[in-house]
Amino acid sequence: MSLKSLALIENWPVPSAAAGVVRADGTVLGVHGPVGQRFPLASVTKPLAAYAVLVAYEEGAVELDEPAGPAGATVRHLLAHTSGLAFDEHRTTAPPGERRLYSNAGFEQLGDHLTKATDIPFAEYLRQAVLEPLGMTATSLEGSPAKDGVSTVEDLLRFAAEVQAPRLLDPRTVAEAMTVQYPGTKGVLPGYGHQNPNDWGLGFEIRDSKSPHWTGASSSPRTFGHFGQSGTFLWIDPDARVAAVALTDRAFGPWAAEVWPAFTDAVLAEVEGSGPVR
């Protein structure tokens, strides 16, 4: 099966784009574009970093509720963007657990915490714990664990298959990662404004009833994933039992807010056989 809906990326106003869709059993339903090309991930780096932290948790190197980051915060707070740290500055602007303050600084402190706990540089821990076991040979972390990953559609499809049917983690740990942490917490979803609630799991954003949103109108509320300011996204819809990845080389903007939801709806319609490709 090759999904015709993936060809919609040819109409996106970007210099280069690649996309792919993978089922929960690891079956790649289709790819389109230069799927072996390495693209900067921006914040799609965060789910990869979070997965490494969850491996460290299962290995006993860290605990989710141990102190980390600013005073009163924990590893869980950092993963769920409720530590109170500012977006890109290492200063606190709210008490832990009070608001959903999306924070690159939080993931950087998370990386520092894991490095100290394991005595392994975070990029190397990520490589050993996640990238190497999954065969993600074209993926690397070249700086901040919040935003400096580089990868390909081929590699991220391997990751998306893993999250849907975990081998590196206990499925219960992944279920926790896709469960709302600190329910009812308000906050701003970057690029989409204030959301009440602004639901988040452990390193993954959860769609729920957010509007507007970068996924589709037909995406289930349980859909989770991440998008990046480099024009990238990865979503997993556990109800449809399918995941999609799209990478581009144009910064996120109004163009993405317009074409991404239609793309997602077309993919889901084709996968589920519920309607024609638009």
Buried (B, 14 or more C-beta within 10 A) or exposed (E): EEBEBBBBBEEBEBEBBBBBBBBBEBEBBBBBBBBEBBBBBBBBBBBBBBBBBBBBBBEEBBBBEEBBBBEEBBBBBBBBBBBBBBBEEBEBBBBBBBBBBBBBBBBBBBBBBBBEBBEBEBBEBBBBBBBEBBEBEBBBBEBBBBBBBBBBBBBBBBBBBBBBEBEBBEEEBBEBBBBBBBEEBEBBBBBBEEBEBBBBBBBBBBBBEBEEBBBBEBBBEBBBBBBBBBBBBBBBBBEBBBBBBBBBBBEBEEBBBEBBBBBBBBBBBBBBEEEEBE
